[in-house]
Amino acid sequence: MTKTDRLRQETLLTHLGRDPQAHYGTVNTPVYHASTLLKDTVEAFEEAGRNRLVKGKSSYGRGGTPTTFAFEDTVARLEGAYGAVAVSSGLQAIAVALMTFAKAGSHILVPDTIYFPGRRICEVLLRDRGVETTFYNPTIGAGIAALIRDNTVAIYMESPGSLTFEIQDVPAIVAEARAKGVITIIDNTWATPLFFRPLDHGVDISLHAATKYMVGHSDAMLGVIASTEEHYESLRRTGQFLGCNAAPDDLYLGLRGLRTLAVRLDRHQANARRLAEWLAQRPEVDRLLYPALPGDPGHTIWKRDFTGASGLFAMVLNPCARASVTAMIDGLDLFGIGASWGGYESLILLTDPRPIRTAAPWTDPGHVVRIHAGLEHCDDLIADLEAGFERLNATEETIAARAG
C-alpha cells in the first residue's frame, strides 16, 4: 500500500496527476501541445511503437502526452481502475467502449433510458455493422438474465437514466452478466467517482462525459473510459485505431476542474435537494424525478449504492399547455436554456422522453422539465422559478379565457 492509498477522495483530487518537480516546480501539469515525439535512437523509436498500448507510453502525440497521462491516471485512481483512456467527448467514450466489444454477429443489451446520441450509435452505427441491440427496461435488475443470449457480449448501463432518472440495480445486473461471461459497461457521469464507484460493484468499465462535472465550467469537450486491467489494452487499441484523442487544452481544463470537484458537487447536491423539495410542494408539479428523494422509485437502491446525488434532476408538471411551460422557461433570468449540464451555472430544458423509448414507454401526460442546479444562491434560484410559475399560471388563465 502506498501513502496515497490511504488518502480520501477529496485529498486525492488535490494531489493526483501532478508532479511539480518534473515540470520546473509548476503546481499544475503543463499543457503539452505535441504531434511528433522525438526519440534519441532508432531502437528507442521502435520500442515506443511496440509499447504504444502500454499505460503511460506513447510514440506519437495522438497516443498521449504528459497532460493526457496526468488526467487519465487521476481518473483511474478515483474510479479504482487499472487505467483510463481519455477521448474527445462523452459520446466518443460510449462509441469506443461499445465498439471494442461489439462485433458483427454479436448482441448487446442497452437500457431504454440511454443518453439519446448513444442510442443512435446502437440503432445506426452498430446495426449497420451487424450488431444487434436489445433495449431493456432499466429497472429490470436480475431479470436481465432472461435477455442474455449466447452471442451477448456486453451489457450497458446508465444509472440514473437520461431524462427520467431511473436507478439501475447494478450489482444484480453484474452478477447475471458475470455468470454468463458478459462484459458490463456503465455511464457514471451523473454520480462521478465521488458518489458512486462502479468497479467496486463488479462493473468492468466506467465511462464519463468529463465535459460535465469533471470539467465543471462548460468550456471543454472531454470524455474518459476507466477499466479493469483485463480490458484496458483493448479499449486503448480501439481508441487509437479510430484516431480518438483528447485535446491538450481540454485535458488541462479537466484536470483543473477535478481539483474543485468535491466542493462543487457538495453545492450542486445541496441546491438540487432544496430545489426539489421546494418544487415538490408546488401545485403545478405532479412529481419529481430525483432518486435522492424519499419516495422516488429508485431511492432504496440509490441509498444502498450511492454516497450522494448530483445537481441534475427533473420534474413532471401537471398537464398544461406547452405555451404555458415555454412562457415559464423563456422568462427565467438565472436558468440558461441549453444542453449538457455539470457546469457552475443552472440550466433548464423542456424534454420529451416519449419518442425515444421502446422497452419502457413513457406515458406521463405532463411535460418533463429537466433542471441542473448550479452554484448560485438557492434563494435566488427559487425566486426565479417562482416568477416562472406565475407566468405559467397566467398563460393558462389566458388560454382558458380564450377557450371560454
Wavefront OBJ file of the C-alpha trace (Angstrom):
o trace
v 0.000 0.000 0.000
v 1.362 3.417 -0.984
v 0.948 6.590 1.009
v -1.792 7.883 -1.307
v -3.789 4.633 -0.991
v -4.783 5.755 2.498
v -5.998 9.170 1.410
v -9.648 10.132 0.929
v -11.104 11.113 -2.436
v -11.164 14.837 -1.634
v -7.443 14.791 -0.871
v -6.624 12.718 -3.934
v -8.406 15.274 -6.113
v -5.936 17.873 -4.908
v -2.750 15.848 -5.262
v -3.114 13.271 -8.057
v -1.972 13.947 -11.604
v 0.711 16.473 -10.800
v 4.452 16.339 -10.186
v 5.814 19.859 -9.729
v 9.459 18.799 -9.616
v 9.140 17.104 -13.002
v 7.907 20.389 -14.520
v 10.257 23.028 -13.122
v 8.219 23.445 -9.955
v 4.907 24.351 -11.615
v 1.961 23.366 -9.435
v -0.228 22.240 -12.336
v 0.864 19.787 -15.015
v 1.535 21.949 -18.098
v -0.317 21.716 -21.384
v 1.739 19.678 -23.836
v 0.924 20.507 -27.442
v 2.560 17.772 -29.477
v 2.230 15.649 -32.580
v 5.810 14.430 -33.089
v 7.510 12.859 -30.085
v 11.236 12.626 -30.705
v 13.375 9.679 -29.599
v 17.154 9.533 -29.240
v 17.726 6.388 -31.301
v 16.090 4.130 -33.872
v 15.788 1.436 -31.198
v 14.079 3.836 -28.804
v 11.620 4.896 -31.519
v 10.798 1.308 -32.436
v 10.402 0.333 -28.785
v 7.966 3.205 -28.275
v 5.901 1.910 -31.186
v 5.826 -1.584 -29.717
v 4.672 -0.196 -26.360
v 2.080 2.242 -27.677
v -0.759 0.378 -25.908
v 1.021 0.268 -22.561
v -0.371 2.611 -19.915
v 1.582 5.858 -19.828
v 3.524 5.136 -23.044
v 3.279 6.954 -26.359
v 5.067 7.116 -29.695
v 3.030 9.949 -31.208
v 1.044 12.883 -29.894
v -2.254 11.162 -30.595
v -1.223 8.388 -28.214
v -0.881 10.806 -25.335
v 1.405 13.320 -23.669
v 2.187 14.047 -20.005
v -1.016 16.134 -19.864
v -3.024 13.163 -21.125
v -1.481 10.699 -18.715
v -1.913 13.021 -15.733
v -5.654 13.245 -16.393
v -6.039 9.537 -17.145
v -4.116 8.449 -14.062
v -6.154 10.738 -11.826
v -9.494 9.424 -13.105
v -8.303 5.825 -12.871
v -7.304 6.264 -9.236
v -10.598 7.939 -8.369
v -12.545 5.100 -10.037
v -10.412 2.349 -8.514
v -9.496 1.264 -12.049
v -6.303 -0.111 -13.560
v -6.174 2.615 -16.186
v -8.184 5.149 -18.155
v -8.382 6.281 -21.764
v -9.118 9.938 -22.493
v -11.121 10.808 -25.611
v -12.664 13.958 -27.012
v -16.231 13.694 -25.655
v -18.606 11.589 -23.626
v -20.247 10.339 -26.814
v -16.873 9.202 -28.108
v -16.321 7.361 -24.830
v -19.604 5.491 -25.399
v -18.655 4.683 -29.001
v -15.185 3.410 -28.142
v -16.450 1.282 -25.250
v -19.208 -0.350 -27.322
v -17.130 -0.807 -30.464
v -14.360 -2.500 -28.512
v -16.613 -5.475 -27.777
v -19.484 -5.379 -30.285
v -18.527 -7.282 -33.424
v -20.582 -8.381 -36.447
v -22.993 -11.086 -35.348
v -22.892 -10.113 -31.681
v -25.642 -8.822 -29.410
v -25.625 -6.132 -26.733
v -28.103 -5.083 -24.042
v -28.721 -1.368 -23.506
v -31.154 0.396 -21.140
v -34.082 2.132 -22.798
v -33.034 5.294 -20.942
v -29.568 5.607 -22.513
v -28.380 9.096 -23.493
v -30.073 9.584 -26.867
v -26.951 10.121 -29.035
v -25.638 6.877 -27.527
v -28.852 5.182 -28.608
v -28.205 6.321 -32.173
v -24.795 4.634 -32.075
v -26.620 1.374 -31.393
v -29.513 1.903 -33.801
v -27.429 3.143 -36.735
v -23.662 2.702 -36.460
v -23.603 -0.710 -34.783
v -26.680 -2.026 -36.585
v -25.108 -1.221 -39.948
v -22.087 -3.266 -38.857
v -24.084 -6.349 -37.978
v -24.546 -5.790 -34.238
v -27.992 -6.322 -32.717
v -29.136 -4.245 -29.753
v -31.923 -5.108 -27.349
v -33.141 -2.132 -25.327
v -34.304 -3.201 -21.870
v -36.311 -1.683 -19.046
v -33.705 -0.043 -16.767
v -35.431 -1.366 -13.636
v -35.117 -4.990 -14.768
v -32.437 -5.911 -12.210
v -31.660 -9.646 -12.086
v -34.336 -10.159 -14.734
v -31.659 -9.202 -17.257
v -30.684 -12.892 -17.244
v -33.675 -13.697 -19.457
v -32.361 -11.331 -22.149
v -28.794 -12.636 -22.277
v -28.138 -14.737 -25.371
v -25.253 -16.956 -26.406
v -23.922 -14.108 -28.565
v -24.438 -11.330 -25.995
v -21.071 -9.635 -25.474
v -21.878 -6.584 -23.353
v -24.483 -5.102 -21.041
v -24.532 -1.326 -20.973
v -25.963 0.644 -18.050
v -26.664 4.282 -17.241
v -27.749 4.957 -13.676
v -29.673 7.117 -13.230
v -31.086 7.124 -16.740
v -31.130 10.132 -19.022
v -34.130 12.464 -18.738
v -36.183 10.305 -16.341
v -33.559 9.239 -13.765
v -34.360 5.579 -13.161
v -31.798 3.903 -10.888
v -30.491 0.517 -12.005
v -29.710 -2.404 -9.690
v -26.098 -2.557 -10.808
v -24.918 -5.406 -8.514
v -27.826 -7.613 -9.602
v -27.133 -6.989 -13.299
v -23.401 -7.533 -12.830
v -23.999 -10.862 -11.089
v -26.038 -12.168 -14.025
v -23.521 -10.829 -16.549
v -20.575 -12.451 -14.813
v -22.377 -15.768 -14.649
v -22.591 -15.684 -18.457
v -19.164 -14.122 -19.134
v -20.639 -10.857 -20.418
v -18.797 -7.515 -20.158
v -20.501 -4.717 -18.190
v -20.189 -1.020 -19.040
v -21.748 1.938 -17.239
v -22.083 5.660 -17.842
v -21.140 7.152 -14.457
v -21.293 10.843 -15.443
v -24.183 11.792 -13.135
v -22.630 10.457 -9.925
v -18.906 10.863 -10.684
v -16.462 8.605 -8.798
v -17.141 10.626 -5.652
v -20.741 9.431 -5.320
v -20.540 6.010 -6.993
v -17.628 3.710 -7.888
v -18.942 1.125 -10.369
v -15.850 -1.067 -10.343
v -16.317 -1.595 -6.603
v -19.658 -3.180 -7.536
v -18.127 -5.505 -10.119
v -18.597 -3.406 -13.270
v -15.809 -3.843 -15.839
v -15.816 -0.392 -17.445
v -16.943 3.034 -16.219
v -17.140 5.963 -18.610
v -17.808 9.675 -18.270
v -18.740 12.708 -20.247
v -15.956 14.588 -18.479
v -17.329 17.641 -20.284
v -19.798 17.842 -17.428
v -18.858 17.653 -13.738
v -15.174 16.866 -14.193
v -14.532 19.970 -16.295
v -17.269 21.787 -14.424
v -17.178 25.109 -16.255
v -18.988 24.500 -19.572
v -15.887 25.275 -21.602
v -14.322 21.999 -22.763
v -15.255 18.772 -24.554
v -13.806 15.675 -22.905
v -14.570 12.001 -22.316
v -12.833 9.253 -20.386
v -13.121 5.476 -20.022
v -11.813 3.730 -16.876
v -11.466 -0.036 -16.762
v -10.001 -3.101 -15.157
v -6.599 -4.311 -16.367
v -8.239 -7.088 -18.387
v -9.906 -4.645 -20.781
v -7.620 -1.628 -20.708
v -5.420 -2.549 -23.670
v -8.401 -3.416 -25.884
v -10.067 -0.093 -25.133
v -6.914 1.853 -25.809
v -6.349 -0.048 -29.068
v -9.859 0.797 -30.294
v -9.359 4.445 -29.420
v -6.059 4.582 -31.272
v -7.391 2.730 -34.317
v -10.220 5.278 -34.531
v -7.841 8.193 -34.039
v -9.531 9.271 -30.820
v -7.625 11.633 -28.597
v -8.491 14.461 -26.254
v -7.254 17.979 -26.972
v -4.418 19.085 -24.651
v -6.127 22.284 -23.526
v -9.309 20.363 -22.709
v -7.306 17.806 -20.732
v -5.774 20.649 -18.751
v -9.225 22.079 -18.036
v -10.373 18.610 -16.995
v -7.503 18.316 -14.537
v -8.149 21.792 -13.192
v -11.847 21.025 -12.812
v -11.128 17.879 -10.836
v -9.321 19.932 -8.189
v -12.618 21.503 -7.077
v -14.960 18.623 -7.916
v -15.709 17.686 -4.306
v -16.643 21.169 -3.143
v -18.650 21.869 -6.280
v -20.612 18.631 -6.001
v -21.471 19.422 -2.396
v -23.037 22.710 -3.514
v -24.736 21.192 -6.574
v -26.251 18.496 -4.382
v -27.384 20.914 -1.662
v -29.031 23.233 -4.197
v -30.687 20.361 -6.057
v -32.132 18.846 -2.909
v -33.536 22.166 -1.739
v -34.969 22.998 -5.161
v -36.514 19.540 -5.457
v -38.095 19.747 -2.015
v -39.495 23.197 -2.817
v -40.782 22.074 -6.209
v -42.469 19.040 -4.639
v -44.766 21.467 -2.769
v -45.772 23.401 -5.876
v -49.322 22.710 -7.124
v -48.083 22.873 -10.723
v -45.752 19.878 -10.177
v -47.044 16.325 -10.357
v -43.846 14.604 -9.200
v -40.069 14.886 -9.034
v -37.611 12.567 -10.777
v -34.682 12.578 -8.361
v -33.518 9.315 -6.739
v -32.144 11.131 -3.691
v -35.690 11.967 -2.581
v -37.533 9.505 -0.323
v -40.470 8.205 -2.272
v -38.643 8.127 -5.585
v -38.942 4.596 -7.083
v -35.162 4.269 -7.167
v -34.456 5.740 -3.735
v -33.844 2.459 -1.924
v -31.201 1.280 -4.411
v -29.697 4.771 -4.623
v -29.339 4.899 -0.837
v -27.764 1.437 -0.802
v -25.185 2.012 -3.559
v -24.531 5.765 -3.803
v -22.934 8.185 -1.362
v -24.511 11.307 -2.818
v -26.562 12.833 -5.619
v -25.520 15.417 -8.155
v -27.375 18.528 -9.249
v -29.342 17.087 -12.164
v -32.988 16.058 -11.831
v -36.355 16.589 -13.475
v -39.936 17.452 -12.649
v -43.132 16.228 -14.277
v -45.683 19.018 -14.447
v -49.394 18.564 -14.117
v -50.970 18.646 -17.588
v -50.897 22.132 -19.076
v -50.393 23.799 -22.433
v -46.942 23.763 -23.986
v -47.215 27.535 -24.401
v -47.580 27.864 -20.631
v -44.399 25.869 -19.995
v -42.413 27.808 -22.575
v -43.632 31.091 -21.060
v -42.298 29.912 -17.727
v -38.919 28.823 -19.098
v -38.315 31.604 -21.625
v -38.609 34.311 -18.989
v -36.183 32.838 -16.465
v -33.194 35.007 -15.632
v -30.830 32.611 -13.865
v -31.541 29.309 -15.631
v -29.976 29.011 -19.055
v -31.744 27.026 -21.762
v -29.169 24.616 -23.114
v -27.965 21.056 -23.470
v -25.265 19.497 -21.337
v -25.001 20.148 -17.597
v -22.419 19.913 -14.837
v -21.179 23.480 -15.142
v -21.349 26.144 -12.453
v -24.483 27.682 -13.966
v -28.056 26.482 -13.578
v -29.816 25.109 -16.647
v -33.375 24.172 -17.557
v -34.678 22.214 -20.530
v -38.096 21.093 -21.738
v -37.731 17.432 -22.726
v -39.904 14.687 -24.189
v -38.912 11.077 -23.406
v -41.756 9.549 -25.435
v -40.185 9.363 -28.930
v -37.002 7.686 -27.692
v -38.491 4.810 -25.691
v -39.260 1.321 -26.937
v -38.907 -1.077 -23.983
v -40.173 1.167 -21.192
v -42.717 3.550 -22.757
v -43.149 6.957 -21.142
v -46.845 7.608 -20.583
v -46.998 10.584 -18.198
v -49.285 13.231 -19.723
v -47.419 16.153 -18.130
v -44.418 17.948 -19.579
v -40.994 16.840 -18.319
v -38.646 19.677 -17.388
v -35.007 18.883 -16.613
v -33.118 21.100 -14.188
v -29.440 21.362 -13.405
v -28.885 23.155 -10.104
v -25.798 25.326 -10.416
v -23.741 27.080 -7.778
v -25.905 30.181 -7.347
v -27.583 31.031 -4.053
v -30.613 28.770 -3.847
v -32.943 31.543 -2.650
v -32.309 33.383 -5.914
v -32.983 30.242 -7.948
v -36.250 29.666 -6.091
v -37.339 33.257 -6.674
v -36.603 32.881 -10.392
v -38.657 29.678 -10.603
v -41.473 31.204 -8.562
v -41.768 34.026 -11.069
v -41.720 31.410 -13.806
v -44.680 29.574 -12.288
v -46.562 32.883 -12.157
v -46.048 33.216 -15.918
v -47.154 29.610 -16.432
v -50.360 30.163 -14.479
v -51.083 33.494 -16.159
v -50.720 31.882 -19.588
v -53.011 29.014 -18.554
v -55.642 31.538 -17.458
v -55.364 33.401 -20.767
v -55.745 30.184 -22.741
v -58.774 29.138 -20.667
v -60.378 32.583 -21.112
v -59.950 32.380 -24.890
v -61.402 28.891 -24.937
v -64.384 30.032 -22.861
l 1 2 3 4 5 6 7 8 9 10 11 12 13 14 15 16 17 18 19 20 21 22 23 24 25 26 27 28 29 30 31 32 33 34 35 36 37 38 39 40 41 42 43 44 45 46 47 48 49 50 51 52 53 54 55 56 57 58 59 60 61 62 63 64 65 66 67 68 69 70 71 72 73 74 75 76 77 78 79 80 81 82 83 84 85 86 87 88 89 90 91 92 93 94 95 96 97 98 99 100 101 102 103 104 105 106 107 108 109 110 111 112 113 114 115 116 117 118 119 120 121 122 123 124 125 126 127 128 129 130 131 132 133 134 135 136 137 138 139 140 141 142 143 144 145 146 147 148 149 150 151 152 153 154 155 156 157 158 159 160 161 162 163 164 165 166 167 168 169 170 171 172 173 174 175 176 177 178 179 180 181 182 183 184 185 186 187 188 189 190 191 192 193 194 195 196 197 198 199 200 201 202 203 204 205 206 207 208 209 210 211 212 213 214 215 216 217 218 219 220 221 222 223 224 225 226 227 228 229 230 231 232 233 234 235 236 237 238 239 240 241 242 243 244 245 246 247 248 249 250 251 252 253 254 255 256 257 258 259 260 261 262 263 264 265 266 267 268 269 270 271 272 273 274 275 276 277 278 279 280 281 282 283 284 285 286 287 288 289 290 291 292 293 294 295 296 297 298 299 300 301 302 303 304 305 306 307 308 309 310 311 312 313 314 315 316 317 318 319 320 321 322 323 324 325 326 327 328 329 330 331 332 333 334 335 336 337 338 339 340 341 342 343 344 345 346 347 348 349 350 351 352 353 354 355 356 357 358 359 360 361 362 363 364 365 366 367 368 369 370 371 372 373 374 375 376 377 378 379 380 381 382 383 384 385 386 387 388 389 390 391 392 393 394 395 396 397 398 399 400 401 402 403 404
